[in-house]
Amino acid sequence: MISFKRGLNTGDDLLNILHPIVREWFFSRFKEFSLPQLAGVMEIHSRNNILVSAPTGATKTLTAFLSILNELVDSAEKGILADKIYCAYISPLKALSNDIEKNLKEPLAEMEKIAGKELGIRIAVRTGDTPASEKSRMLKKPPHILITTPESLGIVLTSSRFADLLTGVEWVIVDEIHALAENKRGVHLSLSLERLQRLSSYICRIGLSATVAPIEGIARYLVGYEEGTERHCKVVDVQFLKGMDLKVLSPSDNLIEVDYESISSSLYELINQLIQDHKTTLIFTNTRSATERVVDHLKTRFPGQYIATADEDTEADISEEVEEVRKAVEEARRKAKRNLEAEKAVVKQALIGAHHGSLSREHRYRIEKALRDGKLKVCVSSTSLELGIDIGYIDLVILLSSPKSVARALQRIGRSGHRLHQTSKGRIIVLDRDDLVECGVLLKSAIEKKIDRIHIPRNCLDVLAQQVFGIAIMEKIAVKELFDIVKRSYCYRNLEWGDFISVIEYLGGYYTSLEDRHIYAKIWYDKEAGMIGRRGKMARVIYMTNIGTIPDETFVTVKVSDHVIGRIDEAFLERLKRGDVFVLGGEKYEFLYAKGMVAYVSASVYKPPTIPSWFSEMLPLSFDLALEIGRFRRLMEEKFSFNVSREEIIDFINSYLYVDAKSANSIFEYFREQYEFAEIPHDKKIIVETYKEGKTSHVVVHSLIGRRANDALSRAVAFAIARSQHRDVEIAINDNGFMLSCNKPFEVKKAMELLKADKLDTLLKIALDHSEVLKRRFRHCAARALMILRSYKGREQRVGRQQVSSAILMNAVKRISNDFPILKEARREVLEDLMDINNARQILEMIEKRDVRLKYISTRLPSPFAFNIALQGITDIMKMDDKIEFLKRMHQMVLARIALKNRSPESSERAIEAFSRTRKAREIFDYEKEWEKGEKERIAKRNARIELLKMQAANLKRVPMYVKEELGKMIDGERDDLREDVVERLEKDIDRIKNKCPKELAEFLDVALREVREQI
């Protein structure tokens, strides 16, 4: 049973249980017990399962360990400390594991000083980075506290000698449990915890979480079930313990009419001012590319103020870079005739660094260390610093654009004011009107403690297959007993017997036709006796070298025929379907098909991009926050429909959203324009807006339900149109809705009427059957289920080879059964984890019950709320200032329409001014003309570059003619039919050639040789 901790224990209660050594140490470091400690330590001392939910820096970790350290010290003093693992600490990050080791060893060393002797309490980290010698040492002398990751826990549970050491575990701590619960690593861990529980029956489970919802769901995930009843767990909820200083800021009073250079300049002036006003600032962007862009802009716009972190942590490197910057500043001073003393004041050691997942582990470690040591003035990150890695003192967090969920916003902002009694200070900077509204509602939800719910994957058959294989390696076990063990996990509490048996039969080799594809039985399964067990001498090796849930991913080569164009990441390829248009290297390409890790495209494209290049990096808006924004929209429509005055509406915005006067005025104008131009869509009304652009029909469905749910809903509508009207429509989606486009007329209303909530699953499964996303996700699931071995007998299988194997396997299992367990899991993963079919279904149910109504309207051009999705994709082939100008013209057209529609005397002058621009605006609104104009320019630039490179190659001295001929082929785009001896010669002499050739050719050779080597 899940129950909340009511009331706190007293400080005396805790003092009474603490050993004198621990008590003296504690008060040498702290003045008093914190609220989490007063609520949680006694529960852990009483061996009650507990979930502690508190913000970053609220002493969660010490709350978890204080009672454990106390008991270990007491046992050491009494001489009864056994050679066994007492506590297993599990975290999602290796870096966090290393922090915890350090943060435990230091207190223990201090306690030993107080005791005047060694206590002999051992702590060790076991992760994928732990040397084999250290692992062997653990077997001889086990640590009393084992620090590990979910994957390493799975390995030690399947190691006979190490598993014996786990039979005495009394406590298990799961840190950052919210970050694990929402993905398959967490599903894997939930089963590992049940395996651990079988080894040591009386385990106290301790979960540590940041701000999260539903907190009861996380508690159930932590403790699981016993014979169908949830285990007992106390919840300590001090999520909003710390003070929060939160504001939404805009770099401009007018986010629609301002030009690009002005808003860009204002943005970085604002960021710079915030940085200079604080000691250490952490900036979060939502993408890795944006992280690099912000660092670059700060360095170039403010020369001398920001110095990139050195590659090596040496004073010589830093001094050299400072000197280079100093020279640049002096040059700028001479040009601008600035005061020398002012320049000297600027050139202080203000280091800046980037931190994201694409950077090397060594680089990330240097950035983390520089932050801890107080050397960095500012650090820019995507998502990699959200979790509780120790990064020292941060006094300001800046979020660039919406973080898309309240929980993520609080997690990020909680990195500032890290200590318990310090205020967390965050500033969210918005860049467009949708962002302003979204962040205003997000801020309101954060202040009012409305946390969006996380999604916990359930009944994952691929993870189940991996864990069943691991259990079978360790023991013979009855299938019914194993089923009961699995159902104790929260993630499998509703698992059906048929799905479970299908996994057993797959592992047991019941599908003999798969042996033709080298998929053999991994366990023996005696159906009559109802038993399973280990099969083959290689079983343990296969398991150990292929365990885990994180898929191997890489870049995909893009080709036109046999010519390599460039590379895209695999997550982007997942989103593509035949006919989609995207931009790569400034050129448009139409996706045809993918084979292995090669995407084949056509360069003969005369239509706009449908998928923005940054799509795969986008964070999705949470469904709960989307509904909150929808409620605000509904309240705004009510105000306008009842003719409430401008002043009253702005007062309402001010009070409802906690925004300043400028932001409130901008929001008012945005909603007024939408209301007067069309209607305001909201949580009870979905507007379906149709407009034409030349011969192309566009339908914008204003379904504010988040990108994941819109992904599912849009595919269903598009599939219904294809089946009923034989029209292949293009899809664009974002958090606020989706757009369907076709150069032939189609009727979206008929398609919407065909959609039924109870048929959505069936329809989408058919729609996904031949999709790229299903093929990729099947490979991921097949690798987790060990159908595809990423490593075998010391040989690693490349991702491309895995993909080819999975494509063959997918066809093979379809012939066996369309419900083959791993194929079934791939579909479930796409529909429930990647997309959000459950909430899409909920919206359809609400439409059927008339709780949500559909309103169909026709417009001459996109309404203000449709601007962003109408421009999605095209922004990849427009310069940023062209995009801003484009938006301004569309906005002027909207104002002209509104003014003429109202025909009020006070608006007549404004109407004339706006309408005078309408013809020009309409010309600019014609996307096709814009593309055709840009197409000629791009082709001319591309041809000019090719000719320049060829001329430079031809003029190379001391380079044989046959090498120059191969260079010419490379410049023309050929990669496959090059002479390998020439490639090897170029690679060998590349430094000499680059020193003698122009910059353009040198840069080209770097990229081209890498691509050629990958092909070979």
N, C-alpha and C positions, 0 to 999 in steps of 0.2 A: 504494500500500500504506500502511495506517495503522500507525504504530509509535509507541511511547511513548519519550520521552526518558529515557534511563537515565544517571544521573550528572550532574554539573554541570561547567560550565567554571570555570576559576579566575578570580579578579579580574584576574590578570596577562594572561590571554587577552583580556579585554575592554579592558584598558588599551592593549594592543598595537594594537588596531584603531581606537581613538578618536583623532580629530584633537585636537591640543593645546588648541584653543579649547573643544571639547566636553568634554574631560577636565577642564579647569580649571573650567568652569561646573558640571559634575556634582558635583565635590567641594566646590564652594562651597555646594551645596544639600544634599548627602547625605554621610553618613560612609562608607557602603559600598554595594556592589551587593546588591540583594535576591535572594532565591531565584528568582523568575520571571525576573529579568534575567540571572542566571548560567546559567539553563537556556535562555532564549529568544533573547537578543540575538545570539549567534553564529550561531544557526540562520537568523535573518533576514538577517544579514550574508552568509551563504552562499547566500541566495536560496532557502531551503527553505520550502515551505508549512508553516504552523505554527498550531496551536490552543493558546491559553493559557487554561487554566481555573483561576481563582483567586478568592478572596472579594473583596468590595468593599474598596477601600483597599489592595490588595496590589500596587500599582504595575504593573498590567497595561498601562495606556495608555502609560506611559513605556517599558515593555519593548518595545512595538510601535514606538514612534517613535524610540527612541534611535539605532538603527542608521541609520534613514532620515535623521534630522537630521544625523547624522555625515557621511553621504555628500553631502548637500546643502551642508553647510558646506565640506567638502573641495572640491567642484566650484566653489563660489563663490570660494574662496581661489585656486584654480587658473585662474579666469576662464573656465571651461567650462560654467557653469550655463546651460542652454538655456531658451528661452521655451516651455516645455511643461509639461504636468501630469505630475509624477513619481509622485505618490501620491494615491489616492482613498480618503478615509475615509468610511465609511457607518455611520450610527447610526439607530435607530428613532425618535428624538425630536429635534425641532428645538431644544429647550432644551439637550439634550446637545451638539448641534452647536455652539451658541453657547459653551458651556462649554469645549469642546475648542479652539475658535478662540482664546479668551482664554488658555487654558493652554499654547498653543503660541507665541503672540505674545510673552508675557512672557519665556520662556526665550530666544527669538531676540533680543529686545532686550538681554538680559543678555549674550548671546554677542557681540553687536555692540560692546558696551562693552569686553569683553575684547579683541576684535579691533582696537578703536580705529577702526572704520570700518563703514559699512553693508555688509551681506552681500548684500542684495537678494533674500532668500528671501521669496516671497510666499505668503500664506495667504488663502483666501477661502471663504465659506460660500455655497452655492447650495441654497436650499430654496424652498418656495412663498411664503415671505415676502420673498425677495430682490427689491429694486426692479429694474425693467427697465433702468435706467441702470447699475446694478452688473453686471447680466448682460452688457450690451454691453461694459462695460469689461473683463470677463473674456475676451471674444473677442479684444480688441486686445492685452491683456497677461494671458495666462493665469496662474492661480496655480500655484505648484509643488506645493502641497498643496491639493487640493479637498476640502472638507467638505460632505457632502450626505446625502440620505435615499434610500431605495429608489425612491420615486416620481420624485424629481428625477433620479436616475441614469437611469431609463427615458426621461425626457424628453430629456436631453442625448445619449443614445445614438441618438435619432431626430431629432436636429438636425444637419444636414450639417456646418455650420461648427464646432460644438462637438465633434462626433464626431471630426473631424480632430485636435483637440487631445488626444484620448484615445489616439491611436496610440502614444504614447510612455510610457504608464503602466507603471511598474515594480513598484509595490506597491499592493495594495488591502487595506484594513483594514475588517473588519466587526465593529463593537462591539456588545455585548449580543446576540450572535448567538443565544443561547438564546431570547430574547424574540421574535426574528424567525422562527426556524425552525419554531415551532409554529403559524403561521397563514399565510394566503395572501399577506401582504406578503413573507414569507420565500420562498414559492414563486416569486413574481414576481421577487424579487432573485436567486434561483438561476439563472433564465434570463438576467437582465441580466448576471450575471457571465460566463456563457458567451458572450454577445454581446460583452462587453468583451474577453474572451480572444481572440476572432477579430481584434479591432483591434490588440491588442498581445500577441503570442504568449507572451512570457516574463514573465509576471506572478507575483510572489510573493504568495500569498494568506495573510492573517493574520487569524485569528479570535480574538476576546476574549470570554470567557464567564464568568459566575458559576458557582456550583456547579450541575452539570447531569449528567443521565444519559439515555441511554447516551452517554458521551463520544465513543466511536468513531463513533456515528451522526451526531453533530454535526460531527465531523471530515470524514466522508464528504459531508455536506451542504455543508460549506465548499468542498471541493476538486472534487467531482464526479468524472466518469469520462472516460476517453479510450479510445475503441474497446472499450468494455465492461469495461475494467479501471479500478479506482479509482486516482485520482492519488495520488502520494506525499504524506503529511502527517505531520509530527512532532507529537505531543501532549505538551504540558507540563502535567502535572496536579499543581497545588499547591492543590487545593480546600480542604483542611483545614489550611492553613498557620497561620491565626490561632487564638488561644485563644478558647474559647467558654465563657461563664458563663450556663448556661440553667437555668431552673426553671419548674415548673408550679405556679401558685398558685390557691387557691380562696378566695372571700370568706367562705365558711361551712364549718363542719365537716360540716353536714348539708344536702346540696343538694336534698333531696326534701321534708323536713318544715318547712323554714323559710318564713316568710311573705314576701310580696313586699317590703314596706317594709323589713324587716330585711336581706334579701339586697341590695336596691338600695342601702341606706345603707352596708352593709359594702363593697360593690363600689366605690363612689366614695370611701369613706374609704381603701380600699386603694390605689386609683389616685392619690389626692391625696398619700398618704404616699410612694409611690414617686417621684412628681414632685418633691416637696419635698426628697427625699434625693439628688437629682441636679441637675446644672446644666441640661441640655437633654434633654427626653424626646420621643420620637416614638412616637405611638400609632397602631397599625394596626387598623382595623375591617375587616369584610368587605363592607360596603355603604355607599353614600353617605348613606343615611338614618341609619344608625347613627353615622356620623362627625358629622353635625350634632347628633344627640341627645347624644352624649358631650360636645361643646363646650358645649351648652346646660346640661346637668346640672352640669358643673364650675363654670360661671359662677353658676348660681342656688344651688347647694348651699354654695358657698364664696364668699359675696359679698365683693368686695374683693381676693381673692387672684388671680383670673383676669380679665383685661381683654381684650376682643376686639381684634384688630389693626385699626388705623384704615384707612378706605378710601383715604386719601391719606397718604403717608409724611411727615407734618409733625408737628413738636413741638406745634403749637397743637391739632391734632385729638386727639393723645394726651393732652395736658394736660386738655382739656375732658372727655374720657371718664374720666380719673382722678378729676377733680373730682366728676363725677356719682356714681362709685362711692364716693368718699369720703363724700359726703352720705348715701348709702344705708347705709354702714357706721356712720356716726355715729348714724343713727336706730336701727339694730340695737343699737348699744352702749347707747343710752339705755334701750331696752326690756329688755335683758338685764343692765344695770348692770355692764358689763365695764370692764376697765381701759383708759383712753385710750391709754396708751403701747403696750399690746399691739396695739390697733387700728392705731396708726401703723406698727408694725412689719409688720403684715399688708399695708398698702397700699403695696406696692412695685410697681415696674413689671414685673409678671409677665404678659407678653402670651401669649395663646393664639390659635391660628388653625386653620382647617379647610382641607384641600387635597384636592380630588377632581375627577373629570373633568367634572362638571356646572357647576363654577364657571368664570367667565370666565378667559381666558388672562392678562389683566392682574392679576386677583386672585391667581392661582396664582403668577405671577412675583413679586408683592409678598411672598407667604409664603416663597417660596424665598430671596429676598434677605434677608428678616428672619432666616431661619434661618442663612444664611451669615454675616450680620453679628452673630450672637449675641444678637439682640434678643428672640427667642421663648423662653419658658420651656418651652412645650409646643406641639406641632403634632399634630393628629389627621388621619389620612389613610385613604382606603379602599385603593386599589391604586396610585394615581398617583405615589407616591414610592418604589416598589419599585426602579425602575431607577436607574442611576448618575448622576443629576443631582447637581451639586455643591450640597450643602446644609450644608456646614460640619461642625462638631463635634457629634456626638450621643453622649451617654454611656449612654443607656438606651433600649431599644425595648420597648414593651409590645404584645403581641398580644391583642386581646380575642376570645376563642373561637379555635377551631382554624383555621389558615390552609389546611387541607385538603391540603397536600402538604409533604413534607420540604424540597424544593428552594425552595418559596416561603417557608417558615419561615426557612431559612438566608439567603435573599436579603434578607428584611426585617430580620432580626436583624443581618445584616452591615452595615446602615447605621450601626450604633453602633461606636464605637472605629474610626473610619474609617482611621486610619493602620495601617501594616503591623504594628508590634509591639504594638498595643493590643488588649486583649481585647474581643470583641464580647459585649455583655451584653443578654440578652433574658429577659423574663418573660411567660409565657403564662397568662392568667387565664381560668379555665373557669367556666361558669355552670350546667351540668347534668351528670348522671352519664355520659351518652354522650360529651359533650365531654371529661370528665375521662379516660375510658379512651382516647379517640382521641388526645388530646394527650400522654398518658403514653407511648403507643406511638410517636407521632411524635417525641417527645424521645429515646426509645431509638434509633430509626432514625437520627436526626441525629447522635447521639454515636457510634454504631457505623458511620457513613458508608454507610448504606443509602439511596441517593437514588432517588426514583421517576422513571420514564422519561417523557420528554415525547413527545407525539404529533406527528409531522411529516406534514402533508397530502401526498398523492401523486396524480399524474395529474389535476390540476385542469384540466378542459377549458376553463373560462371564462378563466382566466389565460393558458392556452396560446393561445387565440384572440386575446387582446389583444396578446401578444408577437409572434405570427406577423404580425399586422397591422403592428406597428411595424417588423419586419424587412423586410416587403414594401415599405413606404414608402421604405426606404433603398436597396434593391437588387433586381434580378431575381435569383432564386435557384432552383436545382433543388429540387424537393420532397424528393427522397431525401437531398440534402445537408442540407436544413433538418431533416429527421427525425433525422439523425445528431447535429446540433447540440443539438437538444432533449433527446435521450437522454443527453447528457453531464451534464445536471443530475441530481443525486441524486433530486430529486422526480419525475423522469420516466424514470428508468432502466428501468422495466418497462412503459412506455407501449406499447400495442398499435398496430400499423399501421392497423387499421380505425378506431380512435378518432381517430387523428391525421388520417386522410384525411377523416373526417366533419367535423372542424373546418375543414379546408381547403375542403371543398365548401360548408359554411355561409358562410364568408367570401367564397367565389367566386361566390355567388349561384345555386347549383345548385337551391335550393328556391324556384322562381319564385312559388309561391303566397304566399310571405311578402311579396312586393311589394305585395299588397293591404293589408298592414299597415304599409307604408312601411319595410320592411326590405329594403334594397338591397345589392347586392354591394359589398364593401369592397376587394377585390383582384381582379385578373384571374388566372384559373387555366386554363392550357392543359394539359388532361389528357393529350393525346397526347405533347406535348413534355415533360411533367412539370415545368413551370415555373410560378412565380407572380411577381407584381410589383404595383406600386402602380397604383391605379385612381382617377381623378378628381382634380380640383384641390383639393378640400376634404379629402382624406384626412389630410394632416398636421395640419390645424387640428382635425379631429374627434378625432384621436388625442391631441393635446396637451391638449385641453380636457376629455377624458374618461378620461385615464389614472388608474390606481390600483385598489386592491382593497378599500379601506375603504368599506362601503356607506353611503349616505345613510339616516339614520334620524330619526324624529320621533315625536311623540306621536300617539296615535289617539283620536279623539273617540268617546265612548260615548253612545249614544242609546237611549231607550225610545220607540219610534215616532219622532216628530219632535222630541222633547224632549231637549235635551242634558243629560246627567247629570254628566259630568266627562271626564277624560282618563286614559289609561293609556299606558305606553311600549310601543313596538312589540315589544320582546323578550318582554314579558309576553303580548301577544296571540298570539305564535307558539305559545305553550304551550296555548292554549285549543282545546277541541273542543266541538262542539254539546252542550249539556247541562251543561257545567262551570259551577260557581257560584263567584263571587268577591265580595269586598267592596270597595266604593268609596264614600268619604265616609261610612263607618259603616253603609251599606245593602248588602243582598245582591242580586245580579243574576245571572240565568242567561244564559249566552252562547248566542245564536242563530246569527248569521253575521256576516261582515265584508264590506264592499264598499268598495274603495278604502281610505281611511284613517278609515273609520267602522265601529265595532263596534256591532251592534244586539243589544240584550239585553231580557230580560223582567224586570219588577219583581215579578211574582207568583211568588215563590219560597218554598216551604215545605220546603226541605231544606237541609242544612248546606253551607258552602263546601267546595269540593274543591281549590281552588288558593289557597295563601297569597299575599297581595298582594306579598310580598317575594321571590317565587319566582325572578323573572328576574334578581335581583341575586346569588343564591346562588352561591358558588364550589363546584365539584364536588370531592368527595374523589377523590384519585388511586387508580387501580386497585391499584397496588403497595402503597400504604399500607393500603388496605382489606384486602388479603390478609394483611398483617402483623398487623392487628387481629384478623383471623380466626384466625391461628395462636395469638395470645395467648388468645383465647376457648377454643380447643381445649385448650390447656395447663391452663386454669382448670377446664374440665369434667373433665379427667382427675384433677385434685387432688380434686374433690368426689366423683367416682365411686369413688375409692380410699379415701374417708373420712379424708383427711389432716386433721389438726387445724387449728383456726382460726389458731393461732399460727404454724404452719408455712406455711400459705397466705399469711398476711400477710407473713411473712418473704420468701416467694417473690416476691410483688408488689413489695415494697420493692427487692429485688435486681434484678428483671427490668425494672422500669419507671423506676427512678431517681426515685421519688416519695417524699414525706415520709410519716410515720406516719399523719397524718390522712387523706391522700388514699388511702393503702393500705387503711385501714379502710373508707372509703366505697366503694371498688371491691369489696372483699370482700363487703360487705352487698348491693351491687347484684347481683353474680353469684350469691350464695347465694339471694337471693329468686327470681331467674330459674330457677335449677337446681331449687329445691324447688317452684316453682309450675308449671313446664313442663319445658323442657329448654334447654340452651344451644346456640344455633346457632353454627357456626364455619366455617372454610374447607373442611372436608370434609363438613359436614352443613348442609343448608338446611331450616329448620323452616317448614312451611306451617301457619299457625295460623288456625283458623276460630272466630269467635264471632258471636253475634247481639245486636242492639240494637233492641228492638222488632220491627218487621217487616223490618228491614234486615239482610242477611247481610254480614259483613265477612270477608275473607281477607287475612291479613298474611303475605307471603312474606319471610322473614328472609334475604335474599340480600345479604350484605355485600360488594358489588362496586363501590360508587361510584354516584353519581346518574346519570352518563351511560350506563353499562351497564344500570342498572336501568330507565332510560327506554326503551331498546330492548326489553329483556326483558318489561317490563310491557305495552307496546303489543302485543307478539306474543301474550302470554297472553290479553289482553283481546280481540284480534281472533279468536283461536281459539275463545273462549267465544261471541262474537257469531255466528260462522259455524256452530258445531256445536250450540249450545244456544239460539240466538236471544235472547240476553240482552245488553242494552247496559249494561255495567258502568262505574262511575266509577273513575278511577285516581288514587291519590295516591302520590308517590314521594319517597324521600330517599336518602341515601347508604347506609343500612343495610338497605334493602329497598323493598318497595312494597305498597300495600293496594288491593284490589279490593272494591267495594261495589255492592250491588244490592238493590232492594226486592222482588225475586223470587228464589227459590232457584236456585243454580247450582253446578255441580260443577267445582271447579278442578283436581281430580286428572285428570279426563278431558282437560281442555284441556292440561295439562302433558304428558300422554302423547302428545298429537298433535304437540307441538313437536319438530322434528328439526333438529339443527345445520345440516345441508346444505340445509335448506329455509328457514332463517331469513331470508336475503336476499330471496327471492321473496315470502315472506309479508309482510314489513315494507314492501316496495315497494308491494304492493297496499293494505296498511293506510294507508299515507301518501298514497295517490293523490289524495284530495280534502281532505287536511288543511290547516289554516291555515299550519302551519309550512312545508310544501312550497311553497305559494303565495308566501310572503314570501321564502324562500330562492331561489326561481326569479327573483324580481325582482332580488335581489342579483347572482345569476350572470348574468342577462341584461344588467345594467348593466356588469359587468366585461367581458363578451364584446362590448360595444358594440351589442347588439341594441336596447337602450334607451339613448338618449343623454341624459345628465344635463344637458349643455350643447350648444346648437347655434346657431351664428351669433349668439353673444353673449347668447342667452336661456337662462336656467336653468329646467329643468323641475322643478316641485314634486314632492315624494315621493308625494303623493296621486295626482298625474297619472301618475307612474311606475308606481304600483301598479295603477291601472286599466289602463294599457297592458300591463303584464306579465300580468294576468289574461286579457286578450284573446289575447295572444301565446301563453300557455301552452296554451290550448285549440287554437290554430292549429297549434302544433308537435306536439301530441298526434295531430292528424289526419294529419300528415306521417309521424311515426314515434314510437312510445313510447320509442325510444332516440335521439331527437334529441339531439345532443351537449350542449346547454346544459341540457336537461331531465334528462339522465342525470347531469350534474354536480350539479344541484340535489339530486337524490336521494342521490348520494354524499356531498355535504356534510352533509346532515341525518344520514345513518346513520353516517358515520365521524368527522366533525369535531364536530358538535353532540351526537350520541349516541355510543355506543361499541359498535357492532355486533360488532366483532372480539372484544372480551373477553366480550360476551354470548354469542357463538357458542362461545367457548372453554369457558364454564361449561356450556353444553348438551352439548358434547362430553364433558366430564368426568362429567356425569350419565349419559350413554349408556354410558360406559366403567366406570361405578360407582366412579370416583375421588371423586365427590361423591354423597352419597345424599340423597334427599328423605324427610323424616319429616312425616307429616300428623298433626296433633293438633287436638282441639277444646277450647276453654276457655269459661268462663262470662263472662269479661271479658278485656280485653287483658292480656297478660303484661307484666312490667316493661320488657322490651326493645322492646315495641310501643307504649309510652306516647306517645312523641313523634310517631310517624306517625299514631296514632289521633287525636291532637289537632290534626294539621296542617289548616289551613284554619279550623277553629272558633276558633282564637286571634285571628283578625281581628275577631270579633264579641264577644270577651270582654275585659274589662279585665284587665290583667296580674295584679292581685291575685286576680281570679276564676280565672284560669288556674292560678295557684299553688295556690289552695284546691282546685280541681278535681283537680290532680295528687295532692295530699295525700290526698284522699278515695279516689281510685283506689288509691293506695299502701296505705291502711288496709284496703281490701277485699282486696288481694293478701295482706297480712299475716294477715288473718283466715282466708282460705282455707288458707294454708300451715300456720297453727297448728292448725286443725281437722283438716287432713290428717295432720299428724304426731301430734296428740293426745298429746304428751309432757307429763308433769306440770309440768316447768319452764316450758312454754309455755302452760299452761291459763289462767293469769291474764291473760297478754297476749292470748290468744284471746278471752276473755270481753270484755275492754275493746274490742278491735278489732271483734268481731262485733256488739257493742251498737250500733256505728255503721254496720253494714253496710246496714241498710234505708235509713237516711238517705243513705249513700254511693251506694246503687243508684239512689235518686231523682236524685241529682246526676249520676250517670253517664249517666242518660237524656238524651242530647243534645237530643232533640226538645222535651222539656219546658223545657230551658234556653233553647232558641231561641224557643219560643213566648212564654215570659215576657219575654225581651229584645225580641221583635218588637213587643209592645204598647207597651213603653216607648219604643222608637225611633220608632214611628209617632206616638205622642203628642208626643214632642219635636219631630219634623219638622213636624207640623201647628201646634204652638205657635209655632215659629220663623216659618213662613209667615205666620201671622196677625199676628205682631209686625211683620214686615217690611212687610206690607200697611198696617198701621195707621200705621207711621212714614212710608211713602210718601204716604198720604192726607193726613197732617198737614204735608207740606212747604209752605212759604210761597213765594209768587211763582213757582210752577211751574204752567204751564197744565194744565187737566184732561186734555187728550188725551195729554200726556206722562205724567201719573200713570196713565192707562189702560194705556199701553205698559209702564210700570214694573210694573204688576200682572201683565201677561202674562209678563214676565221672571221675576218672583217665582214664578209658577206653573210655570216651567220651559220656556216657549216661547222659541225662539231664531231660528227660520227665517222666521216671518211678521211680523216687526216692521217698522214703518215706518223706512226708512233715514234719512229726514230727522230723525226723533226720536232715532235712535241718534247721528247726527252732532251734534245739539244737546246731547245728554247728554255726549258726549265733549268738546265745546267748553266746556261749563259745569261739568264734573265737579268741578273744584277748589272752585268757589263752592258747589255743591250739597253736597259732602262737608263743607264747613265748617259748614253749617247743619243737617246731618242727624245722627242718632244714629250711634254707632260701628258697630252691627250692619248698618245699611243702607249705610254707607260701605264696609265690607268687602265686602258683597255686590255692590255696584256695580262695584268694582275687578275682581272675578272675572267677573261677568256680561258686562260690556262687552268684555272681552278675548275671551270665548267668542263673543259675537255678531260681533265684527269678524272673527274667524277664519272664521266661517260665511259672512259676506258676501264 
